[in-house]
Amino acid sequence: MVSRMTSVECGGNSAPMFSNEPIQATAQGLHGLCFLRGVDGRAPFHAFDEAGVDPKAKWFIAEALIAWH
């Protein structure tokens, strides 16, 4: 088990930069979709082992759904 603070960045960061129209937004609006949170649980490499991920892999994509109450 591990406990750590981690930053999570939205995959939508910088997406408006690909628009054909000029963007009128702040740096926060373009690139600021992220947050810090505490994480408690198993280290990710245990799940990777169980899923059969190639140990030589250099990166992965994590996707999630956040339901705000």
Backbone bond lengths (Angstrom), bond angles and torsions (degrees), N, CA, C in turn:
res aa  C-N    CA-C-N  psi(-1)  N-CA   C-N-CA  omega(-1)  CA-C   N-CA-C  phi
1 M - - - 1.452 - - 1.522 109.26 -
2 V 1.318 115.09 144.62 1.454 120.60 178.50 1.526 109.75 -133.02
3 S 1.315 116.31 154.47 1.457 123.62 171.23 1.512 106.52 -130.92
4 R 1.315 116.69 128.25 1.461 119.09 179.04 1.518 110.27 -158.52
5 M 1.319 114.57 160.04 1.456 121.15 172.17 1.527 107.01 -91.40
6 T 1.299 116.36 137.76 1.455 119.33 -179.83 1.517 109.75 -140.14
7 S 1.307 116.22 152.67 1.464 120.26 175.59 1.519 108.00 -103.25
8 V 1.313 115.17 142.85 1.458 122.00 179.40 1.519 106.84 -125.34
9 E 1.319 116.62 128.16 1.463 121.68 -179.18 1.520 109.21 -112.87
10 C 1.314 116.14 136.52 1.461 122.10 179.19 1.532 110.54 -70.99
11 G 1.327 115.88 138.49 1.454 120.73 176.56 1.524 112.41 -64.53
12 G 1.336 117.21 -15.50 1.459 121.04 179.12 1.525 113.63 -81.66
13 N 1.338 117.67 -6.75 1.461 119.40 177.22 1.521 110.06 -57.00
14 S 1.296 116.78 137.08 1.463 125.63 177.92 1.525 113.87 72.87
15 A 1.332 120.01 -3.88 1.459 121.91 -179.36 1.540 112.70 -56.26
16 P 1.348 119.48 -39.47 1.466 118.91 179.99 1.534 113.10 -61.98
17 M 1.320 117.37 -17.75 1.465 120.16 -179.33 1.526 112.02 -67.12
18 F 1.329 117.40 -15.35 1.460 121.34 -178.96 1.526 112.75 -92.15
19 S 1.321 117.17 6.46 1.459 122.42 179.18 1.530 110.67 -72.48
20 N 1.320 116.84 148.54 1.468 121.29 175.08 1.519 112.01 -77.06
21 E 1.326 116.70 -15.91 1.462 122.52 -179.99 1.530 109.75 -98.80
22 P 1.340 117.02 147.11 1.474 119.66 176.32 1.527 110.98 -59.30
23 I 1.308 116.08 141.00 1.461 121.70 -178.60 1.528 109.26 -97.71
24 Q 1.322 115.66 129.80 1.461 121.85 175.05 1.525 107.08 -109.45
25 A 1.321 116.31 85.85 1.461 120.58 -178.32 1.521 109.47 -151.40
26 T 1.309 114.48 159.96 1.466 120.38 176.84 1.531 109.72 -81.49
27 A 1.319 116.16 167.63 1.466 120.36 175.38 1.526 109.89 -59.96
28 Q 1.332 117.12 -37.20 1.465 120.80 177.69 1.530 110.40 -60.75
29 G 1.330 116.91 -42.53 1.453 120.60 -179.31 1.515 113.70 -68.68
30 L 1.315 117.09 -29.77 1.470 120.56 -178.51 1.523 113.92 -88.28
31 H 1.317 116.10 -37.96 1.461 119.89 -170.20 1.531 113.60 -126.23
32 G 1.316 118.39 5.33 1.467 120.17 -169.71 1.510 116.67 -98.42
33 L 1.314 118.32 19.22 1.455 119.95 -179.05 1.529 109.73 -84.83
34 C 1.326 115.44 82.21 1.463 119.83 -178.57 1.520 109.16 -155.36
35 F 1.304 115.99 164.85 1.451 120.35 177.09 1.521 110.34 -154.04
36 L 1.313 115.20 162.85 1.457 123.21 175.73 1.513 107.57 -108.61
37 R 1.310 116.52 140.76 1.455 118.02 175.58 1.518 109.84 -153.22
38 G 1.301 114.77 158.60 1.452 120.36 175.04 1.525 109.73 -83.17
39 V 1.297 116.32 141.16 1.460 121.69 179.17 1.519 108.25 -126.56
40 D 1.312 116.09 128.54 1.459 122.19 175.77 1.518 108.10 -122.62
41 G 1.298 116.46 135.30 1.457 119.35 177.16 1.508 111.68 150.17
42 R 1.319 114.51 -156.00 1.457 120.44 -179.05 1.519 110.09 -79.12
43 A 1.319 115.65 146.55 1.463 120.24 175.69 1.535 108.37 -64.60
44 P 1.344 118.26 141.76 1.470 120.89 -175.69 1.524 114.24 -55.43
45 F 1.333 118.37 -32.34 1.457 118.04 -175.55 1.531 112.28 -63.39
46 H 1.344 118.51 -23.22 1.466 119.45 175.89 1.531 110.00 -65.99
47 A 1.308 117.15 -43.64 1.468 120.70 178.62 1.523 110.17 -65.58
48 F 1.321 117.18 -37.42 1.472 120.31 178.55 1.524 110.30 -63.24
49 D 1.329 117.18 -41.72 1.462 120.72 177.54 1.529 110.55 -60.41
50 E 1.338 116.11 -46.94 1.458 120.75 -178.08 1.528 111.93 -65.24
51 A 1.325 116.94 -31.83 1.466 121.08 -179.30 1.525 112.19 -82.11
52 G 1.326 117.00 -9.02 1.454 120.02 178.91 1.518 114.14 81.26
53 V 1.327 117.16 26.72 1.468 121.20 178.97 1.533 109.25 -67.76
54 D 1.311 116.06 138.66 1.465 121.43 178.78 1.529 109.15 -60.33
55 P 1.332 118.65 123.25 1.464 120.73 -178.45 1.531 113.48 -61.93
56 K 1.328 118.06 -16.23 1.466 120.61 178.64 1.530 112.09 -89.16
57 A 1.332 117.55 1.20 1.473 120.84 -179.98 1.524 109.85 -60.09
58 K 1.323 116.06 141.91 1.471 121.72 -177.87 1.522 112.82 -100.53
59 W 1.353 119.15 -22.57 1.455 121.10 -177.82 1.526 109.52 -155.74
60 F 1.324 116.51 167.50 1.459 122.29 175.84 1.519 108.87 -149.05
61 I 1.306 116.14 161.90 1.469 121.88 176.88 1.514 107.64 -109.90
62 A 1.310 117.25 126.11 1.452 122.06 177.16 1.533 108.71 -105.44
63 E 1.302 116.74 131.95 1.457 121.60 177.28 1.511 108.98 -121.56
64 A 1.319 116.04 147.39 1.461 119.69 -178.85 1.518 110.26 -153.45
65 L 1.303 114.78 160.90 1.457 122.49 173.63 1.519 106.70 -118.47
66 I 1.305 116.34 127.77 1.452 120.65 178.38 1.519 107.25 -108.39
67 A 1.304 117.02 118.58 1.468 121.69 178.45 1.527 108.13 -99.55
68 W 1.313 116.68 112.49 1.459 121.33 179.20 1.515 108.19 -86.26
69 H 1.322 116.83 134.59 1.456 121.09 -178.16 1.506 110.51 -96.34
